[in-house]
């Protein structure tokens, strides 16, 4: 495939699906997280209105849109609430996809997740800010 800057209309005629990554593409990288004991605070970043309008425009041109992220579904649904009627969300590093209110699970990690979380909490390191439990995975920050 040619670099985007070199593409002509004929080069993109067969493209039907556009997938956006969240961190570093739609918003600056990184989740702001603070964990103190059993308390966890996560700041949810907002997608700029300009980005949302461009995604809407792509949709009106006939493209299917997917948002891909390592973030959890609860956070992505809040971040992209303005366009949930026509986008799909692939979340937790490909563990599942949300489309029009239905979840399509790609990985089942429930059986081992609780034990892993307990072991991770035993780790004492100044470089670890906290553990973000999600539906199917745990992210170390």
TORSEPA-149396 format. One record per atom (N, C-alpha, C): residue number from 1; residue in one letter; atom name; x negated, y negated, z. Coordinates in steps of 0.1 Angstrom, whole numbers. Example, Ala and Ser with C-alpha at 12.3 -4.5 7.8 and 13.67 -1.06 7.14 Angstrom:
% residues 2
 loke lumpa kevo    c1    c2    c3
    1     a    N  -132    57    78
    1     a   CA  -123    45    78
    1     a    C  -132    33    78
    2     s    N  -128    22    71
    2     s   CA  -137    11    71
    2     s    C  -129     0    79
% end
This chain:
% residues 141
 loke lumpa kevo    c1    c2    c3
    1     x    N    -8    12     0
    1     x   CA     0     0     0
    1     x    C    -9   -12     0
    2     x    N    -5   -23    -7
    2     x   CA   -12   -35    -8
    2     x    C   -11   -43     5
    3     x    N   -20   -52     8
    3     x   CA   -19   -61    19
    3     x    C    -6   -70    16
    4     x    N     0   -74    27
    4     x   CA    13   -81    26
    4     x    C    11   -94    17
    5     x    N     0  -101    18
    5     x   CA    -2  -113    11
    5     x    C    -2  -111    -5
    6     x    N    -6   -98    -8
    6     x   CA    -7   -95   -23
    6     x    C     6   -89   -28
    7     x    N    16   -86   -20
    7     x   CA    28   -79   -25
    7     x    C    37   -89   -33
    8     x    N    43   -83   -43
    8     x   CA    53   -89   -51
    8     x    C    66   -83   -48
    9     x    N    77   -89   -54
    9     x   CA    90   -84   -51
    9     x    C    92   -69   -55
   10     x    N    86   -65   -66
   10     x   CA    87   -51   -71
   10     x    C    80   -42   -61
   11     x    N    70   -47   -53
   11     x   CA    63   -38   -44
   11     x    C    72   -35   -31
   12     x    N    81   -44   -28
   12     x   CA    89   -42   -16
   12     x    C   103   -37   -19
   13     x    N   107   -34   -31
   13     x   CA   120   -31   -35
   13     x    C   125   -18   -28
   14     x    N   116    -8   -25
   14     x   CA   119     4   -19
   14     x    C   119     4    -4
   15     x    N   114    -7     2
   15     x   CA   114    -8    16
   15     x    C   128   -10    22
   16     x    N   132    -2    31
   16     x   CA   146    -3    37
   16     x    C   145    -5    52
   17     x    N   134    -2    58
   17     x   CA   133    -3    73
   17     x    C   121   -11    77
   18     x    N   122   -21    85
   18     x   CA   111   -29    90
   18     x    C   111   -26   106
   19     x    N    99   -23   110
   19     x   CA    97   -20   125
   19     x    C    87   -30   130
   20     x    N    91   -36   141
   20     x   CA    83   -46   148
   20     x    C    79   -41   162
   21     x    N    66   -43   165
   21     x   CA    61   -40   178
   21     x    C    64   -53   187
   22     x    N    65   -51   199
   22     x   CA    69   -62   208
   22     x    C    56   -70   213
   23     x    N    48   -63   221
   23     x   CA    36   -70   227
   23     x    C    25   -73   216
   24     x    N    22   -86   215
   24     x   CA    12   -90   206
   24     x    C    17   -94   192
   25     x    N    30   -90   190
   25     x   CA    36   -93   177
   25     x    C    48  -103   179
   26     x    N    58   -99   187
   26     x   CA    70  -108   189
   26     x    C    68  -117   201
   27     x    N    60  -112   211
   27     x   CA    57  -120   223
   27     x    C    42  -118   226
   28     x    N    36  -127   234
   28     x   CA    22  -124   238
   28     x    C    21  -111   246
   29     x    N    10  -105   245
   29     x   CA     7   -92   251
   29     x    C     8   -93   267
   30     x    N    13   -82   272
   30     x   CA    12   -80   287
   30     x    C    25   -82   294
   31     x    N    28   -73   304
   31     x   CA    39   -75   312
   31     x    C    34   -80   326
   32     x    N    40   -91   330
   32     x   CA    37   -96   343
   32     x    C    44   -88   354
   33     x    N    36   -81   363
   33     x   CA    41   -72   373
   33     x    C    34   -74   386
   34     x    N    42   -74   397
   34     x   CA    37   -75   410
   34     x    C    44   -64   418
   35     x    N    36   -55   424
   35     x   CA    41   -44   433
   35     x    C    35   -46   447
   36     x    N    44   -46   457
   36     x   CA    40   -47   471
   36     x    C    48   -37   478
   37     x    N    42   -26   482
   37     x   CA    49   -15   489
   37     x    C    60    -9   480
   38     x    N    72    -9   484
   38     x   CA    83    -4   476
   38     x    C    90   -14   468
   39     x    N    84   -26   468
   39     x   CA    90   -37   460
   39     x    C    83   -39   447
   40     x    N    90   -40   436
   40     x   CA    84   -42   423
   40     x    C    91   -54   416
   41     x    N    83   -64   411
   41     x   CA    88   -75   404
   41     x    C    82   -75   390
   42     x    N    91   -76   380
   42     x   CA    86   -76   366
   42     x    C    92   -88   359
   43     x    N    84   -96   353
   43     x   CA    89  -108   346
   43     x    C    93  -104   331
   44     x    N   105  -107   328
   44     x   CA   110  -103   314
   44     x    C   107  -116   305
   45     x    N    99  -114   295
   45     x   CA    96  -125   286
   45     x    C   107  -126   276
   46     x    N   109  -138   271
   46     x   CA   119  -141   261
   46     x    C   113  -142   247
   47     x    N   120  -136   237
   47     x   CA   116  -137   223
   47     x    C   120  -151   218
   48     x    N   111  -158   212
   48     x   CA   114  -171   207
   48     x    C   126  -171   197
   49     x    N   135  -181   198
   49     x   CA   147  -181   189
   49     x    C   143  -181   175
   50     x    N   132  -186   171
   50     x   CA   127  -186   157
   50     x    C   125  -172   152
   51     x    N   119  -163   161
   51     x   CA   117  -149   158
   51     x    C   131  -142   156
   52     x    N   140  -145   165
   52     x   CA   153  -139   164
   52     x    C   160  -142   151
   53     x    N   159  -155   148
   53     x   CA   166  -160   135
   53     x    C   159  -153   123
   54     x    N   146  -151   123
   54     x   CA   140  -144   112
   54     x    C   144  -129   111
   55     x    N   146  -123   122
   55     x   CA   150  -109   123
   55     x    C   165  -108   117
   56     x    N   173  -118   121
   56     x   CA   187  -118   116
   56     x    C   187  -120   101
   57     x    N   178  -129    96
   57     x   CA   177  -131    82
   57     x    C   173  -118    74
   58     x    N   164  -111    80
   58     x   CA   160   -98    73
   58     x    C   172   -88    73
   59     x    N   179   -88    84
   59     x   CA   191   -80    84
   59     x    C   201   -84    73
   60     x    N   204   -96    72
   60     x   CA   213  -101    62
   60     x    C   208   -98    47
   61     x    N   195   -96    46
   61     x   CA   190   -93    33
   61     x    C   191   -77    30
   62     x    N   196   -70    40
   62     x   CA   198   -56    38
   62     x    C   188   -46    44
   63     x    N   179   -52    52
   63     x   CA   169   -43    58
   63     x    C   174   -38    71
   64     x    N   171   -25    74
   64     x   CA   173   -19    88
   64     x    C   161   -24    96
   65     x    N   164   -27   109
   65     x   CA   154   -33   118
   65     x    C   153   -24   130
   66     x    N   140   -20   134
   66     x   CA   137   -13   146
   66     x    C   127   -21   154
   67     x    N   129   -21   167
   67     x   CA   120   -28   176
   67     x    C   113   -16   184
   68     x    N   100   -16   184
   68     x   CA    92    -5   190
   68     x    C    84   -11   201
   69     x    N    84    -4   213
   69     x   CA    76    -9   224
   69     x    C    73     2   234
   70     x    N    64     0   243
   70     x   CA    61     8   254
   70     x    C    70     4   266
   71     x    N    77    -7   265
   71     x   CA    86   -12   275
   71     x    C    98    -2   277
   72     x    N   105    -4   288
   72     x   CA   117     4   291
   72     x    C   129    -2   284
   73     x    N   139     6   282
   73     x   CA   151     2   275
   73     x    C   158    -9   282
   74     x    N   159    -9   296
   74     x   CA   165   -20   303
   74     x    C   159   -33   300
   75     x    N   146   -34   298
   75     x   CA   140   -47   295
   75     x    C   142   -51   281
   76     x    N   141   -41   272
   76     x   CA   143   -45   257
   76     x    C   157   -49   254
   77     x    N   167   -43   261
   77     x   CA   181   -47   258
   77     x    C   183   -61   263
   78     x    N   176   -65   273
   78     x   CA   178   -79   278
   78     x    C   170   -88   269
   79     x    N   158   -85   264
   79     x   CA   150   -93   255
   79     x    C   157   -95   242
   80     x    N   164   -85   237
   80     x   CA   170   -85   223
   80     x    C   185   -85   223
   81     x    N   191   -90   234
   81     x   CA   205   -90   235
   81     x    C   213   -97   223
   82     x    N   207  -107   217
   82     x   CA   213  -114   206
   82     x    C   214  -106   193
   83     x    N   206   -95   192
   83     x   CA   206   -88   179
   83     x    C   209   -73   181
   84     x    N   214   -69   193
   84     x   CA   216   -55   195
   84     x    C   226   -48   186
   85     x    N   235   -56   180
   85     x   CA   245   -50   172
   85     x    C   240   -44   159
   86     x    N   228   -48   155
   86     x   CA   222   -42   142
   86     x    C   208   -37   143
   87     x    N   201   -37   155
   87     x   CA   188   -32   156
   87     x    C   188   -19   164
   88     x    N   178   -11   161
   88     x   CA   175     1   170
   88     x    C   163    -2   178
   89     x    N   162     4   190
   89     x   CA   151     1   199
   89     x    C   144    15   202
   90     x    N   132    16   198
   90     x   CA   124    28   201
   90     x    C   115    23   213
   91     x    N   116    30   224
   91     x   CA   110    25   237
   91     x    C   102    36   244
   92     x    N    95    31   254
   92     x   CA    86    39   262
   92     x    C    77    48   253
   93     x    N    70    41   244
   93     x   CA    59    47   235
   93     x    C    65    59   227
   94     x    N    77    57   222
   94     x   CA    83    67   213
   94     x    C    90    78   220
   95     x    N    93    77   233
   95     x   CA   100    87   241
   95     x    C   114    88   237
   96     x    N   121    77   233
   96     x   CA   135    77   229
   96     x    C   138    65   220
   97     x    N   149    66   213
   97     x   CA   154    55   205
   97     x    C   169    52   209
   98     x    N   172    39   210
   98     x   CA   185    35   213
   98     x    C   191    29   201
   99     x    N   203    34   197
   99     x   CA   209    28   185
   99     x    C   224    28   187
  100     x    N   230    16   187
  100     x   CA   244    13   189
  100     x    C   250    20   201
  101     x    N   243    19   212
  101     x   CA   248    25   225
  101     x    C   245    39   227
  102     x    N   238    46   218
  102     x   CA   235    60   220
  102     x    C   220    62   221
  103     x    N   215    71   230
  103     x   CA   201    73   232
  103     x    C   197    87   225
  104     x    N   187    86   217
  104     x   CA   182    98   211
  104     x    C   168   101   217
  105     x    N   168   111   226
  105     x   CA   155   114   234
  105     x    C   146   122   225
  106     x    N   133   118   225
  106     x   CA   123   125   217
  106     x    C   114   133   226
  107     x    N   113   130   238
  107     x   CA   104   137   248
  107     x    C   112   138   261
  108     x    N   112   150   267
  108     x   CA   118   153   280
  108     x    C   107   154   290
  109     x    N   105   144   298
  109     x   CA    95   145   309
  109     x    C   100   144   323
  110     x    N   113   146   324
  110     x   CA   119   145   338
  110     x    C   113   155   348
  111     x    N   110   167   344
  111     x   CA   106   177   354
  111     x    C    93   173   361
  112     x    N    84   167   354
  112     x   CA    71   163   360
  112     x    C    70   149   365
  113     x    N    79   140   362
  113     x   CA    77   126   364
  113     x    C    77   123   379
  114     x    N    85   128   387
  114     x   CA    85   125   402
  114     x    C    72   129   408
  115     x    N    67   140   405
  115     x   CA    54   145   411
  115     x    C    42   136   406
  116     x    N    42   132   394
  116     x   CA    32   123   388
  116     x    C    32   109   396
  117     x    N    44   104   398
  117     x   CA    46    91   404
  117     x    C    40    92   419
  118     x    N    43   103   426
  118     x   CA    38   104   439
  118     x    C    23   104   439
  119     x    N    17   111   430
  119     x   CA     2   112   429
  119     x    C    -4    99   425
  120     x    N     2    92   416
  120     x   CA    -3    79   412
  120     x    C    -3    69   423
  121     x    N     7    69   432
  121     x   CA     7    60   443
  121     x    C    -4    62   453
  122     x    N   -10    73   453
  122     x   CA   -22    76   462
  122     x    C   -34    69   457
  123     x    N   -35    65   444
  123     x   CA   -47    59   439
  123     x    C   -48    45   445
  124     x    N   -60    42   450
  124     x   CA   -63    28   455
  124     x    C   -73    22   447
  125     x    N   -69    12   439
  125     x   CA   -79     5   430
  125     x    C   -75   -10   429
  126     x    N   -84   -19   430
  126     x   CA   -81   -33   428
  126     x    C   -77   -36   414
  127     x    N   -81   -28   405
  127     x   CA   -78   -31   391
  127     x    C   -63   -27   387
  128     x    N   -57   -19   396
  128     x   CA   -43   -15   393
  128     x    C   -33   -24   401
  129     x    N   -25   -31   393
  129     x   CA   -15   -41   399
  129     x    C    -3   -34   404
  130     x    N     1   -23   397
  130     x   CA    13   -16   401
  130     x    C    17    -5   391
  131     x    N    27     2   394
  131     x   CA    32    13   385
  131     x    C    46    10   382
  132     x    N    49     9   369
  132     x   CA    62     6   364
  132     x    C    69    19   360
  133     x    N    78    23   369
  133     x   CA    86    35   365
  133     x    C    96    32   354
  134     x    N    97    41   344
  134     x   CA   107    39   334
  134     x    C   116    51   333
  135     x    N   123    53   323
  135     x   CA   132    65   322
  135     x    C   124    78   320
  136     x    N   114    77   311
  136     x   CA   107    89   306
  136     x    C    92    89   309
  137     x    N    86    78   312
  137     x   CA    72    76   315
  137     x    C    70    67   326
  138     x    N    57    66   331
  138     x   CA    53    56   341
  138     x    C    41    49   335
  139     x    N    42    35   335
  139     x   CA    31    27   330
  139     x    C    23    22   342
  140     x    N    10    23   340
  140     x   CA     0    18   350
  140     x    C    -4     3   346
  141     x    N    -2    -6   354
  141     x   CA    -6   -20   351
  141     x    C   -18   -24   359
% end
